[in-house]
Amino acid sequence: MRRALRSGGESFSPDSDAASVRRLFALIARAYDPLNSILSFGLDAGWRKKLADSLYPMPSGRDGRILDIAAGTLEVSMVLAERFPEHEIAALDFCLPMLLRGKKKAMKQRGDKIRLLSGDARALPLRDACVDAVTVAFGLRNIRPRERAYAEALRVLRPGGRFRVLEFVNTEKPVLFGLYNFYLDRVLPTAGSFFSGNKAAYRYLADTISRYPAAEKLDEEMCSAGFAGVRHEIFTAGIVGIHSGEKAA
Ligand SMILES: C[S@@+](CC[C@H](N)C(=O)[O-])C[C@H]1O[C@@H](n2cnc3c(N)ncnc32)[C@H](O)[C@@H]1O
């Protein structure tokens, strides 16, 4: 069912045209980090570390490079910078307020090491075969069509390069006795509204999870896009998963 969500004069189309998505994240950029921790009960940091760990072992080399797309406030990029000190980390997002929030934070840690790229995951401003890994955390479900993001990731990856997706799982199974769906439908929009002042944005984010493909379907999608060795791992009681694929060597 198609629904336009309104709040404070803002409306977000569940069909997620890029301009709406960018505007949405600009509106919640300030609240994004604290809300992430509150709404995930502090589990989000562990999920992002798991994503970075899923890249091991990375090919070493002087010009090793990892691209984090839909990087937002650099939560994943900073973990990557910590875990892979030999590699250059590039963080790409099309919402500048999110990137700038992240930059402020990262400067205190390893900001010098993270290169910011303002751009669209569907048209990466990078040459062919120049990165060893592409990561995307809690971003793929906002990108339409996903096929364009897959094609771009494959284009910029070197042969053998890794693609990793961290995302909430869309499942019809009653996870945690139905509490997960209750949380997405009721708690997330209400709590998000309370803390960020923007219910429509958090309603939209919950809706994107229910419109995201189930894990097996996403595997098929990644295979069709041309990734090799596609697989997934689901954890935290079935709430979150990492999808992996490689660019054929
Ligand atoms: C939920 S945030 C995730 C941020 C970060 N990866 C994290 O783990 O917290 C999603 C981000 O995806 C970005 N985004 C959505 N569609 C995009 C696109 N087509 N190109 C680049 N960035 C995009 C948004 O601007 C937003 O910052």
The ligand as a Tripos MOL2 file, in Angstrom:
@<TRIPOS>MOLECULE
LIG
   27    29     1     0     0
SMALL
NO_CHARGES

@<TRIPOS>ATOM
      1 C1         19.9980    5.0080    8.2320 C.3       1 LIG1
      2 S1         21.3440    5.9820    7.6330 S.3       1 LIG1
      3 C2         22.7030    4.8890    7.9080 C.3       1 LIG1
      4 C3         23.9920    5.5970    8.2300 C.3       1 LIG1
      5 C4         25.1730    4.7410    8.6290 C.3       1 LIG1
      6 N1         25.5730    3.8280    7.5960 N.3       1 LIG1
      7 C5         24.9260    4.0020    9.9160 C.2       1 LIG1
      8 O1         25.2560    2.8150   10.0000 O.co2     1 LIG1
      9 O2         24.4640    4.6240   10.8810 O.co2     1 LIG1
     10 C6         21.0980    5.8870    5.8930 C.3       1 LIG1
     11 C7         21.9540    6.8590    5.1090 C.3       1 LIG1
     12 O3         21.8390    6.5040    3.7350 O.3       1 LIG1
     13 C8         21.9680    7.6850    2.9820 C.3       1 LIG1
     14 N2         21.4720    7.4050    1.6200 N.ar      1 LIG1
     15 C9         20.2560    6.9540    1.2630 C.ar      1 LIG1
     16 N3         20.1860    6.8000   -0.0730 N.ar      1 LIG1
     17 C10        21.4050    7.1500   -0.5670 C.ar      1 LIG1
     18 C11        21.9480    7.1980   -1.8870 C.ar      1 LIG1
     19 N4         21.2300    6.8480   -2.9630 N.pl3     1 LIG1
     20 N5         23.2250    7.5900   -2.0180 N.ar      1 LIG1
     21 C12        23.9690    7.9480   -0.9390 C.ar      1 LIG1
     22 N6         23.5010    7.9470    0.3260 N.ar      1 LIG1
     23 C13        22.2240    7.5430    0.5140 C.ar      1 LIG1
     24 C14        21.1490    8.6940    3.7690 C.3       1 LIG1
     25 O4         21.4570   10.0220    3.4290 O.3       1 LIG1
     26 C15        21.5390    8.3190    5.2060 C.3       1 LIG1
     27 O5         22.6140    9.0930    5.6740 O.3       1 LIG1
@<TRIPOS>BOND
     1     1     2 1
     2     2     3 1
     3     2    10 1
     4     3     4 1
     5     4     5 1
     6     5     6 1
     7     5     7 1
     8     7     8 2
     9     7     9 1
    10    10    11 1
    11    11    12 1
    12    11    26 1
    13    12    13 1
    14    13    14 1
    15    13    24 1
    16    14    15 ar
    17    14    23 ar
    18    15    16 ar
    19    16    17 ar
    20    17    18 ar
    21    17    23 ar
    22    18    19 1
    23    18    20 ar
    24    20    21 ar
    25    21    22 ar
    26    22    23 ar
    27    24    25 1
    28    24    26 1
    29    26    27 1
@<TRIPOS>SUBSTRUCTURE
     1 LIG1         1 GROUP 0 **** ****
